[in-house]
Amino acid sequence: MPKKPKMQRPKHDGKILLIDDQLSHLRMLKNMFERYGGQVVTVDSAEEAELILEWNPGFDALITDLKMPWVNGVDFCLKTKKKYPNIQIYALSGYLEEYGRNALEEAGFDGVYQKPVCFEMIEDMLNAIEKRASETDDAI
C-alpha cells in the first residue's frame, strides 16, 4: 500500500502583528504562529498596534480580533489600510456574523477567519500571507 504523502507545513520568516484584547487568546495564537517561524508581536489593543506600526514598520501582516474595546477591528482595518495600503490585514473573530462578510471585505480585510482557531486555519493564513507577499514582490 503506498504511503500517503506528507503535507508540507508552511514556513514563515516574516513579521506578524497579532491584536486581541483577550490575553489568553494572544498567548495561544502567538504559540501557534511561532511553530512556523517568523517574528510574532502581540498587543492587546488597536491603539497599541497603531503605535507599534508607526515606530516599527515592516510587518507582513496584521491579524486582528473584531470585537475590542474602544476601537473595533473594522474601524481599525479602515484606518490602517489608509495609512499603510500594502499591509495585509486578516480578521479573526468569533463574532463574524455581527459584521457580515460583505462589510468586512469592503473594509479591506485580506481574509476573514472564524474562531476557534486550529492549526489548519493558521496554515491557511500563512499560505495566504506568503502568496500575497510573493505577488507583491513580483509586481515590483
Disulfide bonds with the S-S distance in Angstrom:
none
